[in-house]
Amino acid sequence: MKTILVIEGDAMVRRFLRSALEAAGYWVSDVSNDAEGLAIAARGGVALIVIDCMGTHAGGLRTLQTLRNNTTTALIPVIAMSGLGQYGYDLPFWANACLVKPFRPAQLIRKIEALLPEDSRVPVRQDELLPALGVAAL
């Protein structure tokens, strides 16, 4: 089973992302800084990276460029998170997908599902998933 790596400086946002991704059946590794994220990605076993490129975390764009320029990590799909109007036109060039904060967990899950094969998830029963995402059972 491969892991989704979350690189996010804000502890509360990291917990939110971890909770949403685990509820959707993904294994998650989360870090608060770019250097640690680069090291984990280079070791292998990372299926996808979600990285913050917003505001004071402008280092996220440099980290994204470093990932793309490294032969070990260049092909890992990346979803870049940024605030409305806070990223330049080149961010979509470096990332496979972008999300503007704030966003709903379902938006992130849809982007991940579009980038990863179905077998990247741990089987989760729908009656467990919906409450975890804040959705009432049908």
C-alpha positions in Angstrom: 0.0 0.0 0.0 1.4 3.4 -1.0 1.2 6.6 1.0 -0.1 10.1 0.4 2.5 12.6 1.7 1.1 15.9 3.1 3.5 18.8 3.4 1.7 21.5 5.4 3.1 23.9 8.0 -0.1 24.5 9.9 -0.7 21.6 12.4 -4.5 22.1 12.4 -4.7 21.9 8.6 -2.4 18.8 8.7 -4.7 17.0 11.1 -7.7 18.0 9.0 -6.1 16.6 5.9 -4.9 13.4 7.6 -8.4 12.8 9.0 -10.1 13.3 5.7 -7.6 11.2 3.7 -7.6 8.3 6.2 -11.4 8.4 6.3 -11.4 7.9 2.5 -9.1 4.9 2.9 -5.6 6.3 2.2 -2.4 5.8 4.2 -1.0 9.2 5.2 2.3 10.6 6.2 2.4 14.2 7.1 5.2 16.6 7.8 5.5 20.3 8.7 8.5 21.3 6.6 9.7 21.0 3.1 13.1 19.4 3.9 11.5 16.5 5.7 8.9 16.1 2.9 11.7 16.0 0.3 13.5 13.3 2.3 10.4 11.1 2.7 9.5 11.5 -1.0 13.1 10.5 -2.1 13.0 7.3 0.0 10.1 6.0 -2.1 6.7 4.5 -1.4 4.9 7.8 -1.9 2.0 7.6 -4.3 1.0 11.3 -4.2 2.0 14.5 -2.5 -0.3 17.2 -1.2 1.8 20.4 -0.6 1.0 23.9 0.7 2.2 26.6 -1.6 0.2 29.4 0.1 1.2 32.8 1.5 4.3 32.6 3.8 4.9 29.0 2.7 6.2 30.2 -0.6 8.9 27.5 -0.1 6.3 25.1 -1.3 6.8 26.2 -4.9 10.6 25.7 -4.6 10.0 22.3 -3.0 7.7 21.4 -5.9 10.3 22.4 -8.4 12.9 20.3 -6.5 10.6 17.3 -6.6 10.2 17.7 -10.4 13.9 18.1 -11.0 14.8 14.9 -9.1 14.7 11.7 -11.1 13.5 9.8 -8.0 10.5 12.0 -7.3 9.8 13.7 -10.7 6.8 11.4 -11.6 5.0 11.5 -8.2 1.7 13.2 -8.8 1.4 16.5 -6.8 -1.6 18.5 -5.7 -0.7 22.0 -4.7 -2.8 23.9 -2.2 -2.9 27.7 -2.3 -5.0 30.7 -1.4 -7.2 32.5 -3.9 -5.0 34.5 -6.1 -1.9 33.6 -4.1 -0.1 31.5 -6.6 1.5 32.5 -9.9 0.7 31.2 -13.3 3.6 28.7 -13.1 2.2 26.7 -10.2 -0.1 24.6 -12.4 2.9 23.9 -14.6 4.7 22.2 -11.7 1.7 20.5 -10.1 -0.7 17.9 -11.5 -3.6 19.6 -9.8 -4.3 22.7 -7.7 -6.7 23.4 -4.9 -7.6 26.8 -3.6 -8.0 27.1 0.2 -10.5 26.8 1.8 -11.8 23.6 0.1 -14.0 20.7 1.1 -12.5 17.2 1.8 -14.6 15.8 -1.1 -12.8 18.2 -3.5 -9.4 16.9 -2.5 -10.6 13.3 -2.6 -11.9 13.8 -6.2 -8.5 15.2 -7.3 -6.7 12.3 -5.7 -9.0 9.7 -7.3 -8.4 11.3 -10.7 -4.6 11.0 -10.2 -4.3 7.6 -8.5 -5.3 4.1 -9.4 -8.2 2.5 -7.5 -6.0 0.0 -5.6 -4.2 2.8 -3.8 -6.8 2.9 -1.1 -7.6 0.7 1.9 -11.2 -0.7 1.6 -13.5 1.5 3.6 -17.2 0.9 4.2 -19.4 3.7 3.0 -21.3 3.9 6.4 -17.9 4.7 8.0 -16.8 7.2 5.3 -19.8 9.4 5.1 -19.9 10.5 8.8 -16.1 11.0 8.8 -16.5 13.5 5.9 -19.4 15.2 7.6 -22.1 13.8 5.3 -25.3 12.2 6.5 -26.0 8.6 5.4 -28.3 8.3 2.5 
